[in-house]
Amino acid sequence: MNPRHVVVTGMGVVSPYGQGCWRYWQGLAAGQCILAPLQLFPTEGFRARIAGEMSPALVRTLGTAQQSRATRLLYAAAQEAVASSGIGTAALATAAVSIGGAGGGMFEAETWYWAHDAAPETAHRQATLRSMLPTNQTDALAFHLGITGPRESPVLACSSSAASIATIADLIALGVVDVGLAGGVDTLTRLCFMGFNALKLLDPQPCRPFARDRRGMSLGEGAAVLVLESWEHAHERGAPLHAWVAGCGLSSDAFHHTAPPANAEGAVRAMREALARADLAPEAVTYVNAHGTGTVQNDRAEAVALTEVFGAGKVLVSSTKSLIGHAMGAAGALEAVATILALEAGLLPPTANLWEPDPAIPFDCIPHHARPAALECAMSNSFGFGGQNVSLVLARPGLAR
């Protein structure tokens, strides 16, 4: 059986720039680094105290106070994605849904724990504990939208939501479903912030991927949801076509809990698999939205992988994490949307704070300012802790026909 083409017909985003794809793209295209002192919880005594944080005023307008922060962000992103796709309730009812994440509703559980530690008589709310696992957001979204198709919640650290897109694309390509929702959500949490500070992986200043003097990453939060459909299903209902999910590649390093291998062998396999499944040569890809965290090891390993797959300097590269921070399990979906918007606009988002490039990274990483570029195909990379690698090849929808 020949696999069916998979297209993106709707997208929704909630990011530190605000609510909606339009605000997200305006911030990225302007090269606006929104990393700032964290207000959500105390950071005194930490090496790094900045993050890409959602506006408190915006969060208060989303959902209800009874829902977790993660659920509120996810609902808003999904609502925009579904509305923009024009998908009907009947088609949505049998869709698949996959929402990646890592923290789930941990922020609320932490808040209760801290209050309980100060005042042991503090009662917990069942809703607080119910929302703690990453699966809860997927479940809540399915219940909210009446989705009864296949459902999953991949937890692959930083690659979680990229894996969600790959999984839904495969289910559609193989004819299991015609429609699916894929994406991810993660919010800032004390545990994550303290953990990365303890590992000394956070930069006290806004992160600067691919820079000679980079010192680590900056954390962020957000949600992104994509509506995926078979090309036939989308064409039959006259749906808007944003991009073709041309190919997906997944691999694992089996090397180390946090560090990538110096030869980046697993990342190379993921990128080559995505190209092979797209039936595209490396020369077809003009731009890579890199994993680009700003840590010394990860940036250099990704550059090694890009050189192996594309050749030194043969593609344009940028890291949108330099603008909004690393949204952990949601990062892959946020960056996939950024890549699709770049394809549509013919404009590549820049890498912020890149004043002196690392000479060991032989790529034009688009410093400071967005760059116009005519492109048909692009790649989005997500490489998570434990060597969990996902590469997505995204293309202008006309190529899918």
VOGU-3710 file (C-alpha; in Angstrom, 3 decimals, decimal comma):
1> mnprhvvvtg> 0,000/0,000/0,000  1,348/3,409/-0,934  1,317/5,804/2,023  -0,995/8,793/1,733  0,287/12,356/1,714  -0,268/14,210/5,005  -0,964/17,943/5,079  -1,314/20,554/7,808  -4,684/22,308/7,615  -4,765/24,171/10,926
11> mgvvspygqg> -2,339/25,548/13,518  -2,703/27,120/16,934  -0,116/28,596/19,292  0,107/30,126/22,735  3,610/31,475/23,343  5,403/34,074/25,474  4,540/36,535/22,691  0,833/36,003/23,364  -2,085/34,045/21,967  -2,307/33,028/18,324
21> cwrywqglaa> -0,124/32,172/15,352  -0,153/35,773/14,149  1,406/37,120/17,367  3,855/34,225/17,407  5,018/34,928/13,871  5,224/38,675/14,430  7,572/38,104/17,358  9,723/35,583/15,510  9,929/37,643/12,328  10,931/40,714/14,330
31> gqcilaplql> 13,675/38,754/16,089  12,190/39,774/19,430  14,007/38,030/22,276  11,370/37,886/24,990  13,514/36,241/27,677  13,216/38,207/30,922  13,371/37,792/34,732  11,032/35,002/35,822  8,009/36,096/37,887  6,025/32,867/38,200
41> fptegfrari> 7,871/31,599/41,275  10,837/32,770/43,394  14,303/32,390/41,829  16,538/33,893/44,499  19,855/32,108/44,798  19,750/30,472/41,362  22,518/30,841/38,794  19,965/31,722/36,113  16,783/33,684/36,816  15,321/34,380/33,360
51> agemspalvr> 12,857/32,537/31,139  10,351/32,880/28,326  7,247/33,291/30,498  3,608/33,662/29,540  1,924/36,938/30,428  0,000/36,449/33,714  -2,798/38,633/32,334  -3,149/36,351/29,299  -3,121/33,134/31,335  -5,938/34,501/33,523
61> tlgtaqqsra> -8,120/34,880/30,419  -7,622/31,276/29,304  -9,827/28,461/30,552  -10,840/28,383/34,202  -9,018/28,558/37,515  -9,935/24,904/38,118  -7,822/23,810/35,122  -4,072/23,410/35,238  -1,860/26,008/33,574  -0,887/23,407/30,966
71> trllyaaaqe> -4,493/22,501/30,173  -5,441/26,150/29,763  -2,615/26,770/27,281  -3,387/23,573/25,367  -7,106/24,337/25,041  -6,351/27,779/23,626  -3,866/26,423/21,062  -6,207/23,606/20,042  -9,173/25,947/19,695  -7,245/28,133/17,248
81> avassgigta> -5,973/25,134/15,288  -9,416/23,557/14,925  -11,113/26,844/14,049  -8,509/27,760/11,435  -8,755/24,334/9,798  -12,533/24,493/9,455  -12,746/20,823/10,422  -16,250/19,654/11,339  -17,250/17,944/14,560  -18,051/14,672/12,778
91> alataavsig> -14,565/14,387/11,270  -12,995/15,449/14,548  -14,900/12,826/16,521  -12,992/9,946/14,915  -9,632/11,736/14,767  -6,457/10,640/16,484  -4,868/12,902/19,082  -1,291/12,960/20,341  -0,049/15,649/22,715  3,543/15,525/23,875
101> gagggmfeae> 4,833/17,022/27,076  7,018/16,445/30,080  5,737/18,425/33,045  1,976/18,002/32,738  0,216/19,813/35,567  3,293/19,698/37,785  3,182/23,439/38,470  -0,092/23,083/40,402  1,178/20,053/42,314  4,321/21,969/43,264
111> twywahdaap> 2,270/24,963/44,377  0,155/22,752/46,628  3,274/21,045/48,025  4,956/24,333/48,862  1,785/25,582/50,573  1,397/22,284/52,443  5,004/22,413/53,599  4,391/25,874/55,070  0,984/24,952/56,489  0,526/21,146/56,794
121> etahrqatlr> -3,214/21,499/57,396  -3,604/22,837/53,823  -6,033/20,582/51,976  -5,275/19,457/48,458  -7,783/19,553/45,638  -8,355/16,376/43,655  -8,130/18,393/40,460  -4,571/19,400/41,361  -3,373/15,809/41,562  -5,491/14,651/38,615
131> smlptnqtda> -3,761/17,078/36,284  -0,200/16,200/37,292  0,675/13,527/34,716  1,448/14,501/31,090  -1,357/12,178/29,951  -3,954/14,336/31,661  -3,710/17,163/29,145  -4,252/14,771/26,222  -7,204/13,187/27,991  -8,710/16,561/28,862
141> lafhlgitgp> -8,414/17,774/25,263  -10,006/14,621/23,877  -12,920/14,899/26,322  -13,269/18,621/25,590  -13,474/18,102/21,810  -15,308/14,759/21,853  -12,455/12,882/20,154  -12,824/9,101/20,326  -10,019/7,979/18,010  -6,542/6,712/18,962
151> respvlacss> -4,941/8,721/21,735  -1,418/8,943/23,158  0,850/11,195/25,209  4,513/10,705/24,251  7,051/11,775/26,860  10,374/12,006/25,048  11,798/14,998/26,897  12,525/17,819/24,418  11,385/15,694/21,456  7,928/14,878/22,811
161> saasiatiad> 5,712/17,029/20,587  7,821/16,464/17,474  7,228/12,748/18,044  3,494/13,499/18,336  3,539/15,035/14,855  5,445/12,044/13,478  3,020/9,567/15,058  -0,126/11,273/13,800  1,421/11,663/10,338  2,117/7,923/10,264
171> lialgvvdvg> -1,421/7,021/11,371  -2,829/9,154/8,558  -0,327/7,976/5,949  -1,159/4,349/6,734  -4,918/4,933/6,509  -5,707/4,319/10,181  -7,382/7,740/10,442  -8,058/10,646/8,087  -7,584/13,413/10,657  -5,429/13,951/13,726
181> laggvdtltr> -4,441/16,591/16,255  -0,746/16,695/17,114  1,203/19,035/19,319  2,510/19,657/22,773  2,321/21,740/25,915  4,701/22,433/28,759  4,798/25,133/31,386  7,556/26,461/33,572  7,912/24,459/36,781  10,072/24,764/39,857
191> lcfmgfnalk> 11,438/21,236/39,446  12,564/21,827/35,877  14,025/25,240/36,653  15,867/24,014/39,733  17,054/20,858/37,991  18,605/22,622/35,024  20,160/25,187/37,347  21,675/22,344/39,360  23,084/20,828/36,171  24,513/24,269/35,320
201> lldpqpcrpf> 22,854/24,096/31,910  21,047/27,451/32,134  22,641/30,688/30,973  22,263/33,610/33,398  21,841/35,794/30,301  19,446/35,182/27,381  20,724/32,089/25,590  22,880/32,501/22,488  22,860/29,321/20,401  25,858/28,748/18,108
211> ardrrgmslg> 27,824/31,611/19,672  31,467/31,186/20,638  30,695/32,257/24,222  27,412/30,358/24,707  26,862/29,199/28,273  23,642/27,230/28,237  19,954/27,422/27,494  16,998/29,501/28,643  13,717/27,831/29,599  10,320/28,801/28,228
221> egaavlvles> 6,729/27,607/28,065  3,862/27,394/25,604  1,619/25,174/23,539  1,174/24,398/19,862  -1,356/22,184/18,095  -1,519/21,203/14,422  -4,454/19,691/12,553  -3,150/17,014/10,179  -5,197/15,361/7,441  -4,714/13,113/4,469
231> wehahergap> -4,396/15,206/1,328  -7,506/13,502/-0,096  -9,632/14,322/2,959  -8,434/17,930/3,038  -8,912/18,390/-0,713  -12,429/16,944/-0,627  -13,601/19,470/1,961  -11,653/22,403/0,497  -9,496/22,859/3,580  -6,664/25,409/3,760
241> lhawvagcgl> -3,284/23,789/3,131  -0,348/25,163/5,119  2,295/22,503/4,556  3,019/18,927/3,624  4,526/16,698/6,326  6,909/15,188/3,824  8,952/12,909/6,052  9,639/12,057/9,691  12,694/10,405/11,188  13,124/9,037/14,708
251> ssdafhhtap> 16,164/7,485/16,363  17,831/7,052/19,732  21,489/7,312/20,684  21,749/4,716/23,478  24,718/6,767/24,654  24,143/8,964/27,726  21,305/10,303/29,890  21,948/13,928/28,973  24,904/14,355/26,601  24,874/13,632/22,845
261> panaegavra> 27,660/11,564/21,266  30,358/13,736/19,699  29,721/12,220/16,261  25,959/12,874/16,582  25,275/9,530/14,932  21,691/9,273/16,176  20,798/12,763/14,961  22,301/11,934/11,566  20,096/8,833/11,320  16,962/10,776/12,227
271> mrealaradl> 17,622/13,447/9,593  18,486/10,901/6,902  15,392/8,847/7,681  13,183/11,934/7,385  14,729/12,773/3,996  14,430/9,189/2,791  10,768/8,960/3,775  10,163/12,264/2,011  12,007/10,870/-1,044  14,048/14,071/-1,115
281> apeavtyvna> 17,764/14,673/-1,557  19,536/16,834/1,040  19,872/19,539/-1,608  16,081/20,010/-1,541  16,229/21,444/2,001  17,090/25,141/2,209  16,571/25,828/5,925  16,811/23,940/9,219  15,056/25,124/12,376  17,682/23,678/14,679
291> hgtgtvqndr> 17,277/22,152/18,095  19,782/24,873/19,006  19,600/24,983/22,805  22,699/27,094/23,417  24,630/24,462/25,386  28,194/23,859/24,283  27,815/20,132/23,605  24,395/20,123/21,941  25,050/22,947/19,504  28,360/21,485/18,416
301> aeavaltevf> 26,938/17,958/18,032  24,036/19,275/15,953  26,488/21,134/13,724  28,413/17,884/13,239  25,172/16,124/12,230  24,135/18,913/9,857  27,561/18,823/8,225  27,347/15,050/7,792  23,890/15,189/6,217  23,986/18,419/4,202
311> gagkvlvsst> 27,640/19,419/3,967  29,328/22,323/5,715  27,457/25,566/5,162  25,013/24,028/2,685  21,818/25,001/4,558  20,679/28,067/6,471  20,178/27,396/10,168  18,546/29,254/13,053  17,317/28,605/16,573  13,994/30,095/17,652
321> kslighamga> 14,809/29,027/21,228  17,028/32,116/21,308  13,824/34,173/21,058  11,295/32,416/23,309  13,341/29,911/25,297  13,194/26,136/25,393  9,604/25,006/25,982  10,715/21,441/26,703  8,078/18,935/25,540  6,237/21,648/23,586
331> agaleavati> 9,351/22,862/21,753  9,083/20,490/18,780  5,518/21,533/17,926  6,259/25,239/18,432  9,252/24,943/16,118  7,322/22,943/13,525  4,760/25,759/13,398  7,580/28,307/13,142  9,056/26,349/10,226  5,701/26,192/8,422
341> laleagllpp> 5,137/29,920/8,915  8,628/30,540/7,510  7,751/28,454/4,445  4,546/30,424/3,948  6,157/33,838/4,434  9,417/33,162/2,622  11,151/34,609/5,665  13,569/32,817/8,002  13,438/33,665/11,727  16,802/34,712/13,150
351> tanlwepdpa> 19,038/33,493/15,947  19,129/36,193/18,616  22,157/37,211/20,669  24,586/35,693/18,137  27,310/38,342/18,202  30,339/36,104/17,682  29,659/32,769/15,935  31,499/29,655/17,041  34,093/28,989/14,308  33,568/25,255/14,842
361> ipfdciphha> 29,980/25,612/13,558  30,290/26,088/9,770  26,798/27,399/9,062  25,119/30,730/8,496  22,894/30,834/11,582  20,983/33,977/10,537  22,068/36,302/13,336  19,813/39,044/14,725  17,486/39,729/11,795  15,018/37,606/9,805
371> rpaalecams> 16,086/36,891/6,256  13,963/36,615/3,099  14,450/33,296/1,306  12,556/31,443/-1,386  12,221/27,904/-0,096  10,153/24,838/-0,837  11,377/22,446/1,874  12,691/22,868/5,406  13,604/20,648/8,360  12,797/20,985/12,053
381> nsfgfggqnv> 15,032/19,140/14,534  14,287/18,075/18,113  16,907/16,203/20,126  15,914/15,244/23,668  17,655/14,007/26,790  18,551/10,348/26,560  19,352/10,734/22,868  15,751/10,862/21,633  15,977/12,360/18,155  13,144/13,500/15,874
391> slvlarpgla> 13,518/15,258/12,520  10,600/16,549/10,460  10,781/17,518/6,792  8,083/20,075/5,995  7,312/21,365/2,514  5,044/23,715/0,659  1,747/21,827/0,143  1,836/21,869/-3,644  4,664/19,342/-3,613  2,374/16,741/-2,011
401> r> 0,229/16,339/-5,116
//
